[in-house]
């Protein structure tokens, strides 16, 4: 604003937002909570943010669930997805048809084999 020769009051009025917004300084200090959350998530890979919040609360950290979730997301912590069931790939070929009589025998597991 000083570079353009406009006062703070006039610039904020022109842009349409409060001067308190422009002067806001964050007082957030989540360093200890953030590092402990990361270390717990590394120890307990299958725990989500809700169970980690319970562990943090037991250790004496007083933070609500929304804050824990925000830090969890910002740190990029997610529960590793489990792999699904393996399925057959491609199309299955149909069973070969018999060419003559006596070519089919009763199979060991109750199905027809050729």
Secondary structure, 3 states (H helix, E strand, C coil): CCCCCCCHHHHHHHHCCCHHHHHCCCCCCCHHHHHHHHHHHHHCCCCCHHHHHHHHHHHCCCCCHHHHHHHHHHCCCCCCCCCCCCCCCCCCCCCCCCCCCCCCEECCCCCEEC
